[in-house]
Structure formats: structure tokens, C-alpha cells
Amino acid sequence: MRAIVVSATGGPEVLTYTDLPDPEPNPGEVLVDVAASGVNFIDIYHRMGRYPLSLPFVPGNEGAGTVAAVGEDVEGVSIGDTVSWTNAMGSYASRAVVPASQLLAVPEGITAELAAAVTLQGLTAHYLTHSVHEVKPGDDVLVHAAAGGVGLLLTQIAKLRGARVIGTVSTDEKEILARQAGADEVLRYDGFTDAVRDLTGSGVHVVYDGVGATTFDASLASLRPRGMMALYGQSSGPVPPVDPQVLAQGGSLFLTRPALGPYTATREELAWRASDIFGWVASGDLKVHISGRYPLAEAARAHEDLEARRTTGKLLLLP
Ligand SMILES: NC(=O)c1ccc[n+]([C@@H]2O[C@H](COP(=O)([O-])OP(=O)(O)OC[C@H]3O[C@@H](n4cnc5c(N)ncnc54)[C@H](OP(=O)(O)O)[C@@H]3O)[C@@H](O)[C@H]2O)c1
């Protein structure tokens, strides 16, 4: 099979396109012919060594394709099924072995490419809006990087739940996309707290902050008393240690640093979120914006574009 391998951590240049022996599924696993691999910010952290993995490794933990072989002790999955997954490393490849526990059946009418584009970020937007903070009609919601992969989905799902969405973006092109996704107000990052206060009076009910270092303090300052700060990422860099007293000063604020794993810990929870996401995609309520399709061999270019803030929506690698 063809794959990207990381043998030493570093910049995009360490993503090496190579041939590897075809993998075999062990008991409880399934071999998939990959139609598309999702590119996510966490892949950059793995590549850089910020979240250390043992070397060498095949990066990528999201994809979709067709089942090519089924290991022992796997039920309910057959050769030829269209499936997607997240939370299973090794997706930057033409073939991937995936634990059956992570597989999602892709409903008819949704292509494998679309499934690869919406699985990780869709599940993330779902748990953020349904579990970290249950968005209710009339809520004021602040979504940073609103034209990004998670951001465009968060914006649409918060609107489906009846919220007023205030988005932040860095460019006019990104503003157009955020508005098309339903954002009621779109701001630039400079001085966004004052603008949020002007719009809401007392501040927003929840901030979804995947940007981190450059937005964190102003995000906290944009919350109403007892508001929820959902720091779910750090595309601008890690947030320094926080004094809990700032939460009291802000009016008994909540701060959480959530991750997808604990919010899809049981098969039931994973299936519930996936069924909502695929259902909305099938009905047209949730639009998936794929802004970049790169040959697998050009994974490095996809990483460069994502790190340089040149992208919107989802990036895919095609083997
Ligand atoms: N906790 C979880 O469960 C979970 C799951 C998925 C993703 N995440 C995290 O969510 C964040 C967004 O992920 P994504 O894949 O959807 O990426 P993305 O939002 O499509 O891309 C990152 C965006 O962040 C903004 N940004 C602001 N400052 C930046 C900087 N200094 N460098 C790079 N980007 C900057 C840019 O948008 P503007 O140009 O508009 O500012 C950029 O397009 C990442 O931190 C990721 O790790 C977390």
C-alpha cells in the first residue's frame, strides 16, 4: 500500500510518501480501502511531536472507504460496506486497519469522501453543542475560527438549535463563508470582546475556542456570568497556566478543555452523535465545505496550508 510515514518529528517535510506492506486485520479489526483521509489540526501536533507518538508512525486518525477484509470476532461489518472512522491512527494511507469499535456505517446517499470530511469535526461540533454546553434557543454563542473545519459545522449546528451565533474570522473571504453557514454576526479578532459586549449586553452564554493562546483571555472576558468557556483547541498555540480566581472575577465562569474520546466513550454515544450528523448531512441541514483535495503524496502541502491559515472548511487527502 501507499502511505505517509513520519520517522522523525518536525515540519511538514517529515511527511514522507512511501510504499509499505499491506496490513492484515487482527481480531476485532477491519481492513479498509481508503477513499479519503481527513486532515486535522491534531495531525500537525503529532507530526511536530507536541503530542508524542512512538516513531515511526503513519499519521492521520480520520478516514472513510470500503471494507476489504474483516478480522475474527467482528460482527455487523461486511466486505464492501462503506465506513468511516476517527480515533484510529494510520489513516494517511491507501489501506488502513481500524478497530471495529471505531467504525461508523455510512448511510446510503452519503459518499465516502463526504463521510471522511464530516466524521471527526462533525462529532466534535456535536458534543460541543449537545453535551459540553447544551445550546438552547436564544443562547448567544461565540465561535472562533468560524470558517474553519470545526467552526463551519459548529456555526450551523448552533443555528439548528436556535442560537444567535457570533463568529470570528481573519479575512473577508472567511467572513462570507461564516455568514453562509448562518452566523448572525461576524467579527475580526481585534477587539472582539467589546464588539460582543455591544451586541449582547452581558456577554455570551458559551465561547467555543479552538484558537487558544491568542484568544483565551478575551474569550473569558466575553462571557456572561456563569458562562461556559469551551477551550477545545489551540491552533494559535497553547494557553499558559490559568489562575482559577479569574473564573470568580468573570462571574462564576466555567472552564473546560474537552476532547472527543471521552464524549464518544461508549458505542451508544458514538452512534447517537454519528446518526445526528449523517442525518443532517443527508437532509441538507448540515453542509460540508471541502476546500482542499490533495493527492496523498502531497500531505505536506496540506499541512503547510492549514498551519498558514490559508484554508477554510475541510481538507482531504486522496490516495
Ligand atoms: N478537542 C477536540 O475534540 C477537537 C476536535 C477537533 C479539532 N480540535 C481543535 O480545534 C481546532 C480547529 O481545528 P480544525 O481542524 O477545524 O482547524 P481549522 O479551524 O480549520 O483551522 C485553524 C484555524 O484557526 C484559526 N487560527 C487563528 N490563529 C491561528 C494561528 N496562529 N495559526 C493557525 N490557525 C489560526 C484560522 O482561522 P482564521 O484565519 O479565521 O483565524 C485557521 O484557519 C484545532 O485547535 C484542533 O486541534 C479539537
PDBQT file of the ligand as one rigid body, heavy atoms in Angstrom, charges set to zero:
ROOT
HETATM    1  N1  LIG A 401     -10.994  18.860  21.373  1.00  0.00    +0.000 N 
HETATM    2  C1  LIG A 401     -11.471  18.236  20.315  1.00  0.00    +0.000 C 
HETATM    3  O1  LIG A 401     -12.240  17.291  20.457  1.00  0.00    +0.000 OA
HETATM    4  C2  LIG A 401     -11.062  18.715  18.953  1.00  0.00    +0.000 A 
HETATM    5  C3  LIG A 401     -11.556  18.068  17.805  1.00  0.00    +0.000 A 
HETATM    6  C4  LIG A 401     -11.241  18.612  16.551  1.00  0.00    +0.000 A 
HETATM    7  C5  LIG A 401     -10.431  19.740  16.464  1.00  0.00    +0.000 A 
HETATM    8  N2  LIG A 401      -9.943  20.301  17.604  1.00  0.00    +0.000 N 
HETATM    9  C6  LIG A 401      -9.120  21.516  17.558  1.00  0.00    +0.000 C 
HETATM   10  O2  LIG A 401      -9.909  22.534  17.011  1.00  0.00    +0.000 OA
HETATM   11  C7  LIG A 401      -9.080  23.497  16.363  1.00  0.00    +0.000 C 
HETATM   12  C8  LIG A 401      -9.622  23.709  14.950  1.00  0.00    +0.000 C 
HETATM   13  O3  LIG A 401      -9.380  22.537  14.195  1.00  0.00    +0.000 OA
HETATM   14  P1  LIG A 401      -9.737  22.462  12.658  1.00  0.00    +0.000 P 
HETATM   15  O4  LIG A 401      -9.160  21.189  12.157  1.00  0.00    +0.000 OA
HETATM   16  O5  LIG A 401     -11.178  22.739  12.456  1.00  0.00    +0.000 OA
HETATM   17  O6  LIG A 401      -8.871  23.663  12.080  1.00  0.00    +0.000 OA
HETATM   18  P2  LIG A 401      -9.389  24.988  11.360  1.00  0.00    +0.000 P 
HETATM   19  O7  LIG A 401     -10.238  25.743  12.321  1.00  0.00    +0.000 OA
HETATM   20  O8  LIG A 401      -9.955  24.644  10.043  1.00  0.00    +0.000 OA
HETATM   21  O9  LIG A 401      -8.027  25.744  11.107  1.00  0.00    +0.000 OA
HETATM   22  C9  LIG A 401      -7.462  26.516  12.082  1.00  0.00    +0.000 C 
HETATM   23  C10 LIG A 401      -7.968  27.968  12.036  1.00  0.00    +0.000 C 
HETATM   24  O10 LIG A 401      -7.613  28.596  13.246  1.00  0.00    +0.000 OA
HETATM   25  C11 LIG A 401      -7.504  29.970  13.008  1.00  0.00    +0.000 C 
HETATM   26  N3  LIG A 401      -6.266  30.486  13.592  1.00  0.00    +0.000 N 
HETATM   27  C12 LIG A 401      -6.189  31.546  14.416  1.00  0.00    +0.000 A 
HETATM   28  N4  LIG A 401      -4.925  31.777  14.749  1.00  0.00    +0.000 NA
HETATM   29  C13 LIG A 401      -4.173  30.862  14.111  1.00  0.00    +0.000 A 
HETATM   30  C14 LIG A 401      -2.771  30.608  14.061  1.00  0.00    +0.000 A 
HETATM   31  N5  LIG A 401      -1.883  31.370  14.735  1.00  0.00    +0.000 N 
HETATM   32  N6  LIG A 401      -2.317  29.579  13.305  1.00  0.00    +0.000 NA
HETATM   33  C15 LIG A 401      -3.171  28.804  12.638  1.00  0.00    +0.000 A 
HETATM   34  N7  LIG A 401      -4.529  28.999  12.647  1.00  0.00    +0.000 NA
HETATM   35  C16 LIG A 401      -5.013  30.027  13.384  1.00  0.00    +0.000 A 
HETATM   36  C17 LIG A 401      -7.513  30.175  11.477  1.00  0.00    +0.000 C 
HETATM   37  O11 LIG A 401      -8.765  30.733  11.113  1.00  0.00    +0.000 OA
HETATM   38  P3  LIG A 401      -8.837  32.353  10.942  1.00  0.00    +0.000 P 
HETATM   39  O12 LIG A 401      -7.848  32.670   9.863  1.00  0.00    +0.000 OA
HETATM   40  O13 LIG A 401     -10.237  32.679  10.620  1.00  0.00    +0.000 OA
HETATM   41  O14 LIG A 401      -8.410  32.880  12.275  1.00  0.00    +0.000 OA
HETATM   42  C18 LIG A 401      -7.340  28.783  10.933  1.00  0.00    +0.000 C 
HETATM   43  O15 LIG A 401      -7.934  28.628   9.676  1.00  0.00    +0.000 OA
HETATM   44  C19 LIG A 401      -7.670  22.931  16.415  1.00  0.00    +0.000 C 
HETATM   45  O16 LIG A 401      -7.002  23.516  17.505  1.00  0.00    +0.000 OA
HETATM   46  C20 LIG A 401      -7.894  21.456  16.687  1.00  0.00    +0.000 C 
HETATM   47  O17 LIG A 401      -6.824  20.841  17.312  1.00  0.00    +0.000 OA
HETATM   48  C21 LIG A 401     -10.239  19.798  18.827  1.00  0.00    +0.000 A 
ENDROOT
TORSDOF 0
